[in-house]
Amino acid sequence: MPKNQPQFEGIVLVAGATGRTGQWIVRRLQAHGIEHRLFVRSKAKAIEMFGPAYTDRVVTGSIETPLEIEAAVTGCNAVISAIGAYVTEPDAPPPSVIDRDGMKSLATIAKNCGVRKFIQVTSLAVTKPEHPMNKYGGVLTMKLQGENAIRSTYAESGFSHTIIRPGGLQDGEPLQHLLEFGTGDTIIGVVDRSDVAEAAVVSLWHPKAVNRTFELIRGEAACQANLDPFFEQLT
């Protein structure tokens, strides 16, 4: 494959593109030369963040509104979602609305509109109802129910999903650490948002990511050429 040829061809919708992880997903799609569109609540914020070149690549709306979801996903080939409830903001919609019902709607409408790949960023510990984070509207339990809806919706042949459960999110440049990929929700640790974003983008084409749910944390500092060796941890 030519060096500058994107490894995924098609349009990727980034849901939650102006969030702290969503911003990195956009940057990593840019780095890989993959065409993308943004689904955000505020177009002005997106243009301020990413520049006027994005004026015609932004769809405004929320996952609470099916018609807005349909407008966003139509014509796209994949979705990468970094949407999650703002659990510390009293006036924000609760996790049951965003992480459970909203994700179910996003996945269902995307599939019905022909989107073949669905990649969702959730969290470590979603299988642990006793976790302290669950005091915030049962956020981890709601994320797990959202994951289950995605897995069920995208189980049909010809479609695929990837669910990434990162550890505690940190700010840092990508490809600067060893990483640990795990399954079964047994590992704990932190990880840079930039590496979560890179893992989400690579999941568009990596065979080890097809119909997989995995956890992701960082190890010691060490520059990486790419994340391929860490996907090989997914046996």
Steps between C-alpha positions, in 0.01 A plus 500: 500500500640845416632685801244781481202278421249498789443154642126570522305643210171669566357767727525465877254681724659619825224528759599727786784653299548806722547301819850442633526151353298592192749773412777242493295267282469781246875565515586134450261472206676804355838333559385187313345701216151356558196699394271589788198698614420640845182454704491761775261714704667828404620575147662824616711310754604246236604769252692685770676178594576354157490800267279633219589207274250301707206731426338249264608195699304564819155367581339656805277299730492248782446128544176583679338592166459224238460736203826674590676165527366400159628823344843439650547135401353512149776445248755384757678165497602486866432666833751565774321621812658663801168615640435459871284665762641795698432342836633788712272760339161505676315646200642255246294202375558193722699193395178306436415752226847529345704186571211252475207633296703742289760244403227250412336759274829599338593139426153404374461799269857472373447134408165573337675768291761252381793592727711183505739564789421636844776582750414617851723629781361410843694433822675246715291346780165505318443143623550599864173638643662564838752745351488849660436665163160336492376741766471748210176378349629145461724627222708184463195277495340728240817483288488119517138500388596731215782262405256208502270688263789567261617137509148376433427751224828440319500120530360448150731374226643782293516736798755526779565679828789579730458613860802654672508529880781738597644547845515838673543757225814714489621775267812430297632447150429172320735205454719588798429196720484126499137393523314209651188371329282266705164327500265403780516837682783388730774761449525841666708805416509820299547580132544807281194617308719525192579128512134416555424705190774323302364161609152604389624612158714189447194291592345616173720252313688274744372140482557444873249777578207348312210433736725539803464666837829578671658706776796730451757644744851636459830365625845653513610782274634375165452648154290288265482489122138380511261300718507177297705302757247577772203382296680168479438464876135433411509125462 
